[in-house]
Amino acid sequence: MTTPAPRPSTPLSYPSDQVGRCARCHQPCHRYGYGGNPLCLQCLEPVRAAQGRPMPQVAA
């Protein structure tokens, strides 16, 4: 089994005390606190699509 290449890092838009590792790919993501999720957005998108639930729109 090979290890996938890590994704390029992006600046975090949430407090550092709410950062944890994605349960699937282990990249830093918003894991704790309000709006936290055990999966990062890239891993969550196919899960939500399989459930028939669209991803929420992010305000720009």
Secondary structure, DSSP 8 states (H G I E B T S, - for coil): -------------S-GGGEEE-TTT--EEE-SSTT--SS-HHHHHHHHHHTT--------
